[in-house]
Amino acid sequence: MFKLLETFRVVYETRNFSKAGEILFISQPSVSSQIKQLEAELKTTLFLRNGRKEIVATLQADLLYQGTLDLLENWNDLLTELSSERDQTTICRIGASHTFAVYVLPNLMKELIPEFPDIAFSIRLLNSMEVLEAISKYELELGFIEKPLSTGNVERFTLMEDQLVLAGNQGDTPWLVREPSSGVYYYTKRYLEENNLTPPLLEVHNNEVIRELLKSGIGRSIISKRAVEGIPYQELPEGYRRNFYLLQRESLESEAMTRCIDFILNWSSKYN
């Protein structure tokens, strides 16, 4: 019906079947046939033929033309809105602290990306405090941290556990420590205090650098058991088992993001 109405509109405006055909890129007989079909469906005469080329619009055509303009405009607006909604991509900016980003996030993203093709993900590597601050400033939608921070209005979910170990050769110094705002710094400080140790400290702001130093036989450090492949280590007691946490920015109203968060929580539950 919309195709017939569009042809009718052009014929009404040009008063000529041949010109209408040129505008619509169809033949003159096709224009004539479509007008006849529309007249048959509406059970009324729209145009009076006056000679070979001249046509005169009837009162019914005048009435239909006004309604057609409104109808076609509304239809085109609806098509544009539907197209915009279909093509709209949900943005999900993720901030992840070091251990989670290197040893957990790749496996998660491997499943998230094909599951949510309508979400455009981006990832930033930050420490736990930086992740929380970025979410609070609406710079991120989701965050993964390794420190049980007080998050205020930012919603926090507990994910899988992570066992910390003491890595490196016995007696090696210096101790390699993360910056104070890092999630693992608290455990390192506690371990040194519990064991009355005051070794020289080397502050390193990146887990992978610490790992490579340990692999080279330099220093000792408390790190995730997930990171100790190729490095000598010793187990630590239950008190050195921590959790990873998912942070969610407030006012996330996207249906796709709601499904994404549920997916992450279900995925994480497999590892507890």
C-alpha positions as CSV (number, residue, x, y, z in Angstrom):
1,M,0.0,0.0,0.0
2,F,2.8,2.5,0.8
3,K,4.3,1.9,-2.6
4,L,1.0,2.7,-4.2
5,L,0.6,5.8,-2.1
6,E,4.1,7.1,-3.0
7,T,3.3,6.6,-6.7
8,F,0.0,8.5,-6.2
9,R,1.8,11.4,-4.4
10,V,4.2,11.9,-7.4
11,V,1.4,11.6,-9.9
12,Y,-0.7,14.1,-8.0
13,E,2.2,16.6,-7.8
14,T,3.2,16.2,-11.5
15,R,-0.2,15.6,-13.0
16,N,1.7,13.5,-15.6
17,F,2.2,9.7,-15.6
18,S,5.3,9.9,-17.8
19,K,7.0,12.5,-15.5
20,A,6.0,10.5,-12.4
21,G,7.6,7.4,-14.0
22,E,10.9,9.3,-14.6
23,I,11.0,10.5,-11.0
24,L,10.2,7.0,-9.6
25,F,12.5,5.2,-12.1
26,I,9.6,3.1,-13.4
27,S,7.8,2.9,-16.7
28,Q,4.7,5.0,-17.6
29,P,2.6,1.8,-17.9
30,S,3.7,0.8,-14.4
31,V,2.6,4.1,-13.0
32,S,-0.7,3.8,-14.7
33,S,-1.2,0.3,-13.5
34,Q,-0.4,1.2,-9.9
35,I,-2.9,4.1,-9.9
36,K,-5.5,1.8,-11.3
37,Q,-4.7,-0.7,-8.5
38,L,-5.0,2.0,-5.9
39,E,-8.3,3.2,-7.3
40,A,-9.6,-0.4,-7.2
41,E,-8.6,-0.9,-3.6
42,L,-10.1,2.4,-2.5
43,K,-13.2,1.9,-4.8
44,T,-13.0,5.5,-6.0
45,T,-11.7,7.5,-9.0
46,L,-8.6,9.6,-8.3
47,F,-7.7,11.1,-11.7
48,L,-9.8,12.0,-14.8
49,R,-7.9,11.6,-18.0
50,N,-8.2,14.6,-20.2
51,G,-6.5,13.8,-23.5
52,R,-3.4,11.7,-23.8
53,K,-1.2,13.5,-21.2
54,E,-3.3,15.8,-19.1
55,I,-5.0,14.4,-16.0
56,V,-7.2,16.1,-13.5
57,A,-7.3,15.2,-9.8
58,T,-10.7,14.5,-8.3
59,L,-12.0,15.7,-4.9
60,Q,-11.2,12.3,-3.5
61,A,-7.6,12.6,-4.8
62,D,-7.3,16.0,-3.0
63,L,-8.4,14.5,0.2
64,L,-6.2,11.4,-0.2
65,Y,-3.2,13.6,-1.0
66,Q,-3.3,15.5,2.3
67,G,-3.7,12.2,4.2
68,T,-0.9,10.6,2.2
69,L,1.6,13.3,3.1
70,D,1.0,12.9,6.8
71,L,1.0,9.1,6.5
72,L,4.2,8.9,4.5
73,E,5.9,11.4,6.8
74,N,5.0,9.4,9.9
75,W,6.0,6.1,8.2
76,N,9.4,7.5,7.2
77,D,9.9,8.9,10.8
78,L,9.1,5.4,12.1
79,L,11.5,3.7,9.8
80,T,14.3,6.1,10.8
81,E,13.6,5.5,14.5
82,L,13.6,1.7,14.0
83,S,16.8,1.9,12.1
84,S,18.4,4.1,14.7
85,E,17.3,1.7,17.5
86,R,18.5,-1.3,15.6
87,D,21.9,0.2,14.9
88,Q,22.4,1.7,18.3
89,T,25.5,0.2,20.1
90,T,25.7,0.0,23.8
91,I,29.1,1.3,25.2
92,C,30.7,-0.6,28.0
93,R,33.9,0.8,29.3
94,I,35.7,-1.6,31.7
95,G,38.4,-0.9,34.2
96,A,40.2,-3.9,35.6
97,S,42.9,-4.2,38.3
98,H,46.1,-5.9,37.3
99,T,45.7,-9.6,38.3
100,F,42.1,-9.8,37.1
101,A,43.0,-8.0,33.8
102,V,45.8,-10.4,33.0
103,Y,44.7,-13.8,34.4
104,V,40.9,-13.7,34.4
105,L,39.5,-11.0,32.1
106,P,40.8,-12.6,28.8
107,N,38.8,-15.8,29.5
108,L,35.7,-13.7,30.4
109,M,36.0,-11.5,27.3
110,K,36.3,-14.6,25.1
111,E,32.7,-15.4,26.1
112,L,31.3,-11.9,26.6
113,I,32.2,-10.6,23.1
114,P,30.3,-13.2,21.1
115,E,27.4,-13.3,23.6
116,F,26.9,-9.5,23.3
117,P,27.6,-8.4,19.8
118,D,25.5,-5.2,20.4
119,I,27.9,-4.0,23.1
120,A,31.1,-2.2,22.2
121,F,33.6,-3.0,24.9
122,S,36.8,-1.2,25.8
123,I,39.3,-2.0,28.6
124,R,41.6,0.1,30.8
125,L,44.2,-1.4,33.2
126,L,44.1,0.4,36.5
127,N,44.6,-0.4,40.2
128,S,41.6,-1.0,42.5
129,M,41.3,2.5,43.8
130,E,41.6,4.0,40.3
131,V,38.9,1.7,39.0
132,L,36.5,2.9,41.7
133,E,37.3,6.6,41.1
134,A,36.8,6.2,37.4
135,I,33.4,4.6,37.9
136,S,32.4,7.2,40.4
137,K,33.2,9.9,37.8
138,Y,31.1,8.0,35.1
139,E,34.3,7.3,33.1
140,L,33.6,3.5,33.3
141,E,30.5,1.4,33.3
142,L,32.0,-1.7,34.9
143,G,35.1,-2.4,37.0
144,F,36.9,-5.4,38.3
145,I,39.0,-5.0,41.5
146,E,40.9,-7.1,44.0
147,K,40.3,-4.9,47.1
148,P,37.2,-4.8,49.3
149,L,36.8,-1.0,49.0
150,S,33.9,1.0,50.5
151,T,32.1,1.9,47.3
152,G,29.4,4.3,48.4
153,N,26.8,4.5,45.6
154,V,28.7,2.2,43.3
155,E,27.2,-1.3,43.5
156,R,29.6,-4.1,44.3
157,F,29.3,-7.8,43.6
158,T,31.6,-10.5,45.0
159,L,33.1,-12.7,42.3
160,M,35.5,-15.7,42.5
161,E,38.3,-16.2,45.0
162,D,42.0,-15.6,44.4
163,Q,44.7,-17.3,46.5
164,L,47.8,-15.3,47.2
165,V,51.2,-17.0,47.6
166,L,54.7,-15.9,48.6
167,A,56.7,-16.1,45.4
168,G,60.5,-16.0,44.9
169,N,63.5,-17.8,46.4
170,Q,63.8,-18.0,50.2
171,G,65.7,-15.1,51.6
172,D,65.9,-13.1,48.3
173,T,65.7,-9.4,48.7
174,P,64.4,-6.8,48.0
175,W,60.7,-7.4,48.5
176,L,58.8,-6.3,45.4
177,V,55.7,-4.4,46.4
178,R,52.9,-2.7,44.6
179,E,51.8,0.9,45.3
180,P,49.7,1.5,48.5
181,S,46.5,1.9,46.5
182,S,46.9,-1.6,44.9
183,G,44.7,-4.5,46.1
184,V,47.7,-6.7,47.1
185,Y,49.6,-4.0,49.0
186,Y,47.5,-4.6,52.1
187,Y,48.4,-8.3,52.2
188,T,52.1,-7.6,51.7
189,K,52.1,-5.1,54.5
190,R,50.2,-7.4,56.8
191,Y,52.6,-10.3,56.1
192,L,55.7,-8.2,56.9
193,E,54.2,-7.0,60.1
194,E,53.0,-10.5,61.2
195,N,56.5,-11.9,60.7
196,N,58.4,-8.8,62.1
197,L,60.2,-8.3,58.7
198,T,61.7,-5.0,57.7
199,P,63.4,-5.9,54.4
200,P,64.3,-3.3,51.7
201,L,61.3,-2.7,49.5
202,L,61.2,-2.0,45.8
203,E,57.9,-0.5,44.7
204,V,56.8,-1.7,41.3
205,H,53.5,-0.4,39.8
206,N,52.9,-3.4,37.5
207,N,52.2,-7.1,38.3
208,E,53.8,-8.3,35.1
209,V,57.0,-6.4,35.8
210,I,57.1,-8.0,39.3
211,R,56.5,-11.4,37.7
212,E,59.4,-11.0,35.3
213,L,61.7,-9.8,38.0
214,L,60.8,-12.9,40.1
215,K,61.4,-15.2,37.1
216,S,64.8,-13.6,36.8
217,G,65.6,-14.5,40.4
218,I,65.2,-11.0,41.7
219,G,63.4,-10.5,45.0
220,R,60.3,-11.9,46.7
221,S,56.7,-10.8,46.5
222,I,53.2,-11.8,47.4
223,I,51.3,-12.3,44.2
224,S,48.3,-14.3,42.9
225,K,48.8,-18.1,42.6
226,R,47.5,-17.6,39.1
227,A,50.7,-15.7,38.2
228,V,53.4,-18.1,39.6
229,E,54.0,-20.4,36.6
230,G,57.8,-20.9,36.4
231,I,58.4,-19.2,39.7
232,P,59.1,-20.9,43.0
233,Y,56.5,-20.2,45.7
234,Q,55.1,-21.2,49.0
235,E,51.5,-21.4,50.1
236,L,50.1,-18.9,52.5
237,P,47.4,-19.5,55.1
238,E,43.6,-19.0,54.6
239,G,43.8,-15.4,55.6
240,Y,45.6,-14.7,52.3
241,R,42.7,-15.8,50.2
242,R,40.9,-12.8,48.7
243,N,38.0,-12.1,46.4
244,F,37.7,-10.3,43.1
245,Y,34.8,-7.8,42.9
246,L,32.6,-6.5,40.1
247,L,31.7,-2.8,40.4
248,Q,28.7,-1.4,38.5
249,R,28.2,2.3,37.8
250,E,24.9,3.6,39.1
251,S,22.0,4.4,36.7
252,L,22.9,1.7,34.1
253,E,19.5,1.4,32.5
254,S,20.5,-0.4,29.3
255,E,18.8,-3.8,28.9
256,A,21.9,-5.1,27.2
257,M,24.1,-4.1,30.2
258,T,21.7,-5.7,32.7
259,R,22.0,-9.0,30.7
260,C,25.8,-8.5,30.6
261,I,26.1,-8.1,34.3
262,D,23.9,-11.2,34.9
263,F,26.1,-13.1,32.5
264,I,29.3,-12.1,34.4
265,L,27.9,-13.1,37.7
266,N,26.8,-16.5,36.4
267,W,30.1,-17.0,34.7
268,S,32.0,-16.2,37.9
269,S,29.9,-18.6,40.0
270,K,31.5,-21.5,38.1
271,Y,34.9,-20.7,39.6
272,N,33.9,-20.5,43.3
